[in-house]
């Protein structure tokens, strides 16, 4: 299982920003495009408890919904995924 799972969609500006940060930091992550599948959209909603995206889930079970870059970086650093 991936350390980081990203639920998002290409049309979503917050999703693009978070995805760009993950890529810039060299973090490996599994992409689950909620536009491609109603099941993936339902999965993201079940994790977050709401329909907002992106949802970024970590292997330890914690997750972020629409995180700021600072919050996402802090969560990655906490797990030793970025320097």
Number of C-alpha atoms within 10 A of each C-alpha: 8 12 16 21 18 25 25 27 20 12 9 11 13 20 22 15 16 22 22 13 15 21 12 9 14 11 15 13 18 15 15 19 17 21 14 10 11 11 11 16 20 15 16 26 17 11 17 18 11 12 14 15 23 26 25 27 22 19 12 9 9 10 18 18 21 17 19 13 15 9 12 19 19 14 18 19 12 11 13 9 17 14 8
